[in-house]
Amino acid sequence: MKDDTMIRKTLNMFRLALLGGSLITLNAHATEILVPAYFYPNAAPSLSFWTDMTASLSQGVAITAIMNPNSGPNITDPNDINAYKSAINDFRAAGGKVIGYVSTQFGARDTTAVLSDVNTYHSTYSIDGIFLDEMHNIAATLPYYQNLRSEISNINAGYQVFGNAGTHTLEDYTSAADVLITFENHEGYDSYAPAAWTTHYAPSRFAHLLYDVQTTAQMQTYLALAASRNVGYVYITDDRYTTVASQTFVNPWDTLPSYWNAEVAAISSVPEPSNMAFFLVGLGLMGWQLQRRQLMS
């Protein structure tokens, strides 16, 4: 009887801990925002996009911005460089992270050129990592990307590397990047099925980027789908590819979505499931132990 009383007391304490833990998890988010911030921070309206991203950090949502001055870091105008520095410093001071865009041309770009871009970002701006765009997804180019990952670590061991395959890739590519972008498109997300191997990794290892999503309701649906597919980074926009003179493509990452605030609010409402799961498992074990003691008495 004394042992049962102690177990009941412990169980009640655990329930209180569960309640406290559930309140804590409301402020931790399973999903982070990865913004292809391919807009200059030195003139309206694009300056306001950086300002809006910075302001949104006050809602407690983690945001990583991909800076991309000119398909890489190659700009020379001091005013442009200083504008980026100012915007980046403000954004990071508010809690955001910034990574630098680098093209790899699906493994065809010379490694020296790629690392030159990385070094330019490193020496010019305060950043948190590198975004390797046009990442191939075949075995033949894996050593190329593994080598880049190693060389980037030599430049700065703290840099986080994002690899943009934009579609399904091989599991071995997890050794070439901290985060893999496994979906980048404007269609097919309803029927998209992640590769089975992705379930063996934390959501923080994967990102999805969606454009030309025209309604807030559809954006919210896709956010829920991303979370259900073990994806930790997501970005959805109503910006779209458009054509000029039937040839030139205007990129869909040159604005924030018109529903940006709604997207931030939707993501801020998604709790981190891992802590809650831990509490529930512990609570179940405690209850099982109590029931077992009662049956044996």
N, C-alpha and C positions, 0 to 999 in steps of 0.2 A: 504493500500500500504506500509506503514511504517513497519507494522508487517511482511508482506511478505518479505520485504527487509532484515529484521533482521533474519528471518528464513533461507533465502537463504545464508546469511553470515554464520550463524551457521552451515548450511549444508556443505558449502565449508570447514569450519574449521574441521568438522567431517571427510570429505573426506581426508583432509591432515593427520588427526590423523589415519585414516584407512591405508593410505599409510605407515606412520611411523610404525604402529602396524604390518603391514604385513612384514616389514623388520625385526622387532624384532622377529617375530615368526619363521623366517628362522633359527634362532639360538636356538630355543627351540624344543625339540624332543618329539614326541608322544610315541616313543618306546625306552625302555632301554634294555641293554644287561644283562642277568643273566647267568654267565658262571659257569658251574660245573668244577671248577678248581682243578680236582683231580690229580694233578701232583706236584711232589716235586720241591721246588725252590732252590735246592742246587747243581744241576749238569746239564750239557747239556744232552739232549736238553730241558728238562723241565724248567730249569732256564730261558731260553729265552722266554718261554710262559708267565711267570710273567712279564718279561721285556717288551714283546710285548703288553700285556694288559695295563701296566702302560703308555707306549708311546702312545697308542691309545686314552688315556684320553685327550690328547692335541687337539683332533678334536672336543671336546665339547660334546661327547656322554657319557651318564651316564652308568657306568659299575659296576655291583655288582658281586663279585667273591665268590663262595662257596668253602671255604677251607675244605679239607678232608684228614688229614694226614694219618689216618689208620682206615677207617670206623668210624671216630670219632676223638677225639683229642689225642688219647692214643699213644703217642710216648715218648720215654725216653732219646734218644740220644741228649745231649746238642747241638751238631752241627746241628742236624735236627731242633730242636726247634729254635735255633738262626737264621737259614736260613729262616724259616717261619716268624719270627719276622721282619727280615730285609726286606723281600719281601713285607710283609703286610704293614709295615710302609711306604715304598716307594710308594706303590700303593695308600694308603689312603692319603698320603701327596700330591699326584697328583690329588686327587679328587675322587678316587674310594671308594667303600664300600666293606667290607668283612663280610661274615656271616659264622658261623661254622656249619658243618654237624653233625647231630645227628640221629641215627637210633631209630625208635619207634616200629618196628616189627608189624605194623598194630594194634597198641594198646595193644600188648601182652607184651611188654617190661616193666619191673618194673619202675614206675615213679621215684623212687630214683636213679636208674641207669641213666636214661635220664637226670635228673637234675644234677647228678654228672658230666656228660659230659659238660653240660652247664656251670657249675661252673669252670671246668678246662679251658675251653675257656676263660671265664671271667677273671680268675686270671692269665692266662699266656699270652694272646694276646690282642691287641687293635682291637676289632671287633665292628660291627654295628648291629649284630643280629644273629639269629639262623635259620638254615634250618632243619625242622623236616621231615626226609625222611620216606617213607613207612607209610604215613598217610592213615588210613582207611577212607572210605566214607559212612559209615552206621550210623544210629541213635544210635545204641548201644554203639559205642565208642566215640561219641561226648563229653560226660562229661570228659572222659580221656584227650582229647585234650584241652578242655576248661580249665581244671585244669592246664595242662602244660603251657598254655598261661598265666594264672594268676601267676604261680610260676616263670616263666621266667621274667615277669614284676617286680616281687619282687626282683629278682637278679639285674636287670637293667631296669628301666622303659623306657629307650630310645631304647631298643633293638627292631628291627623289626623282626617279626616272619613269615617265609615262610613255608607253609605246602604243602608237595608234595603228593597229591593223585594220580597224574599222569593220571587222567581220570575225567569223570564227578563226581561231588560230590553234597551233599545236600547244600542248601542255608544256613542252620544253621551253617555250618562250617566257614562261614565268621566271626563268633564270636570266632573262635579258631586260626585264623591266619590273619595277615595283607595282605598277598599275598597267593593265592592258585594256585598251579601248576595243571592245569586241562587237560594237554596233555603232555605225555612223551612217545614218540614212534618214529619209523622210517617209519611207513606206516599208511595209512588211513587219512592223513591230508587233502587231496583233498576233501574228502567227509565229513570230521568232521563238526559237527554242535554244537555250544555251547549250553548249557542249556539256556532256555528262561530267567530264572531269572538273568543271568549274565548281561543282558542289563541294569539292574537297578543300576549298580555299576560302579565306575570309572575304566578305563582300568588298572590303577595302582594296582588293586586288583587281577590281574590274570597274569599268566606266562605260556608259552609253551616252551618245550624243544624238539628239533628234532635232531635225529642223522641219519647217513647213507644217507645223502642227498648229492649226488655225484657231482652235477654240480653247478656252480655259478648261472646260469640262474634259476635253480630250487630253489636255496636258495633265490633268489630275489623274485620269485613268492610266496614263502611261507612267506616271510617277509610281503608282501602286504596282504596276506590272514590273517595273525595274526593281523595286524592293523585293517582290516575290521571286525574282530571278537571280537573287544573290548578288546584286549590283550595288556597290557602295558610293559610286560617283555618278551623277547624272546631270544632264543639261538639256532642256527642251525649249525651243524657240519657234515663234511664228514667222521668223525671217525665212527667206527662201532663195533658191537659185533663180536668177532671172537671166534672160538673154538680151543682148544688145546687138543689133544688126545680124541676128540669127547665129552669131558666133561667140561673142564674148560672154563669159559667165561671171556674174556678180556673186560673190560668196555670201553664204547665208549666216555668216558669223560677224557681220559688221555693225550689228546693233544689239541691244538687249531686247527681249521680247516685250510686246505691249502689255503682257500679263506678268511681268517680272515680279511685282509685289505679291501677286497671288501665288506664284511659284515658290517664292521664298516662304510665304506663310504656310503653304501646303507641306513643304519639306520640314519646316519647323515643328509640324504636328506629328511627325513620324518618330516614335520613340525607338531607342536602341533596344533590340530584343534580347541581347545576350545576358544583361544583368537580371532582367526579369525572369528569364529562363532559369538562371542559377538559383534565384530565390524559390521559384516554384518547385524545382527538383529537390532542394533542401527541405522545403515544407512537406513534400510528399514522403521523403524518407523519415522525417520526424513522426508524421502521422502513422506510417507503417510500423515504426518501432513501438509507438504507444499501443496500437491495436494488437501487435504481437505479444506485448507484455500482458495485456488484458486476457488474451486467449490462454496464455500459459498459467495465469493465476487461478 
